[in-house]
Amino acid sequence: MDVIRASQLTVDDAWLVAWSRFAAGLRVEDIPAEVVARARLVLLDTLGAIAAGAQEPEMVALTARMAALHGTGGIATAVIGGRTRLPLPVAAFLNGTAGTMLELDEGNQYCRGHPAIHVVPAALAEADRGGASGAALIRALVLGYEIAARIGIASRLRVTMHPHGTWGTVGAAVAAASLAGADAATMRETINVASTLGLATSRRTMLQGGTVRNAYAGVSSQLGLTAVELVGAGFVGEPDGVATVFGTVAADDFRPEEMTRELGSRWEIARNYFKRHAACRYTHGALDALGAILAETGPVAPDEVAALEVDTYVWAAQLDDPAPRNMLAAKFSLPFALATMIVSGETGVASFRDPARQDAATRALAARVTVREDPAFTAALPALRPARVTLALRDGRRVQRTVTTNRGDAEAPYPPEEILAKFDTLAAPVWGAQRTAAIRAAVETIDTAGDVRALTALLAG
C-alpha cells in the first residue's frame, strides 16, 4: 500500500501523480519490443563510450585518486574500463564522467541533451547491488531516460546553462528507484528529492575547454543514487520540485503537460541519436555537409581552400572559436572540426587530440572558416538540425551542400550494425577482442538474463 507523505499534499501536481504510478507499475512486457531493442543498443553504445573515455589520462588519474580516497570495500561495482570495483556512488561518478570524455555518448535532440550517460551508470550500480534481472535493468534504463528527456522537453534551460548535470539527476534517481522496487509514493518522493540536487552548470565550460564539464554527468549519476538513499532514510523533497527548479530556477517555462503527453506510447529512448563524429552534436550537420562535398570533389589539400562558410542554427553558430585551447574546446569548435576533417580525412578521436589541434595546416585552415546563424535554420529546431557549408577553392570553384537532419538522428538513423561496429572500435583496445565480444553478447541478450552481475563482472575486468 502506498504511503502518502506530507510533502505530497500541498500542490496540484497531477503530472507527477500520473508519472509516479506509471513508473511504479511499468513492466518490461509493457515496453514494445522495438523500444527494448533500442534500449539494448543505447546501453551497449554507452558502455563503449565509457570504456574508451576511462583510458584518458585524467580519468586514469582520477580513478586512482578516488580508489585511494574511498577504498574498495563496502558495496562495490564495476569502474567500466578501469579494471577495478569501487563503492557504488564512486563508480557511478567515474563511469558518468568517463562517458563524456570523448563526446561519443548518445543523445536526444528533443530534450537537447544526453540522457543515457546520466542514467546508465546509476542503473548499472543499483542493478549490480541487488543482482537484478536484465529485464529490470532495461525497464529502469527506459524509465530513467524517459523522465530525464521529458523534463528537457518540458522546459528550456537558461541559455547560460549546460544541460549535463541538471535533469539527468532525476533520470538517474528514477532508474535506481525502479531497481530498488519503489512503489508510486516512494517514486514520487524520489523525483521530488532528486529535482533539487542538480548542478548550476555553465555552458561556457564546453566552449572554453573547461574539462570540469565532463564531470557533470558523473555527479548526476552519483546524486541519483544518493536521492534513493535519502528517501529510504526518511528525507523528503519539496512538493513538485521539478516544476519549481525547471519552472523558476534553471528555466522559467516548465510545461507539465509535456511530462505525460503520449506517456506509454511515445518512448524517448526510441527517438535518440547516436554519434560517429567525436565532437559536439552541434557540429555534426556541418560535418555531414562537408563530407558530402568531399565525396564529390575528392580529397582537398588545405592550401587549396580559400575559405569555408557555415550557415547554421543558433546553438551551432556559437561554436565559432578557430583556435581551441585543448581537446574539449576543439570538439566544440566548428572551424576546427571542419579543418581537421579536411586535413585528416576523418572525425574520430585522434582528429581532436593535441597533435591534430596543434597542426599548423589545420590551425591555418580553421582561421579561414566563417560561422553564421541563419534564423530560418534556428526556427527549424528541434525537429531539424540544418547546416549549409560552402567550400571556396583558390581556383575559383565553390561547392555548397545543405543538410537538414544529422546522420544518426531518429529520422536518419545509422543501421544497428554501424553502432555495433562503433562499440567494437571503442571497446577492443580496452578489453581485447574476446572480452569485447562477450560483453557485446551479454548486452544483446540482457533482457533475458536472470542476473546482471554476469555482465558487470565482465565490465570490471
QUIRA-V933602 format. One line per field, one symbol per residue. ss: DSSP state (h for helix, s for strand, l for the rest). phi: phi as a letter, one per 30 degrees, with the letter a starting at -180 (. if undefined). burial: I if it has 16 or more other C-alpha atoms within 10 Angstrom, else O. Layout:
BEGIN
ss=???
phi=???
burial=???
END
This chain:
BEGIN
ss=lllllhhhlllllhhhhhhhhhhhhllhhhllhhhhhhhhhhhhhhhhhhhhhlllhhhhhhhhhhhhhhlllllssssllllsssshhhhhhhhhhhllllllllssllllslhhhhhhhhhhhhhhhhlllhhhhhhhhhhhhhhhhhhhhhlllllllllllllhhhhhhhhhhhhllllhhhhhhhhhhhhllllllllhhhhhllhhhhhhhhhhhhhhhhhhhhhhllllllllhhhhhhhhhlllllllhhhhlllllllhhhhlslllllllhhhhhhhhhhhhhhhhhllllhhhsssssssslhhhhlllllllllhhhhhllhhhhhhhhhhhllllhhhhlhhhhllhhhhhhhllssssslhhhhhlllllllsssssssllllssssssllllllhhhlllhhhhhhhhhhhhhhhhhhhhhhhhhhhhhlhhhllllhhhhhhhll
phi=.dcdcedcccbcbeddddddddddcdcddddeeddeddddddddddddddddddddeddddddddddddcicdidcbdddichabbeedddddddddedcdchbddabddciabddddceedddddddecidddddddedddddddddddddddbbeeddccdeicddddddddddddddidddddddddddddeccdccccddeddciddeeddeddddddddddeddddddjdbcddhdedddccbcdbbbdcedddbdhdjbccdddcdbcccddaeedddddddddeddddddiebdeddcdabcbcadedddddcddbddadddddcbdededdddddciabdeddcdeeddcdddddddedcccbbdceddddddcdbbdabcccccddjdbbbbbbcbddjdedbdddedddddeeedddeddcidddedddeddddbddcddadddddddddd
burial=OOOOOOOIOOOOIOOIIOIIOIIIOOOIOOIOOOIIIIIIIIIIIIIIIIIIIIIOOOIIOIIOOIIOOOOIOOOIIIIIIIOIIIIIIIIIIIIIIIIIIIIIIIIIIIIIIIIIIIIIIIIIIIIIIOIIIIIIIIIIIIIIIIIIIIIIIIIIIIOOIIIIIIIIIIIIIIIIIIIIOIIIIIIIIIIIIIIIIIIOIIIOIIIIIIIOIIIIIIIIIIIIIIIIIIIOOOOIIIIIIIIIIIIOOIIIIIOIOIIIOOOOOOIIIIIIIIIIIIIIIIIIIIIIIIIIIIOOOOOOOIOOIIIIIIIIIIOIIIIIIIIIIIIIIIIIIIIIIIIIIIIOOIIIIOIIOOOIIOOOIIIIIIIOIIIIIIOOIIOOOOOIIIIIIIIIIOOOOOIIIIIIIIIIIIOOIIOOOOIOOIIIOIIIOIIOOOIIOOIIOIIIOIIOIOIIIIIIIIIII
END
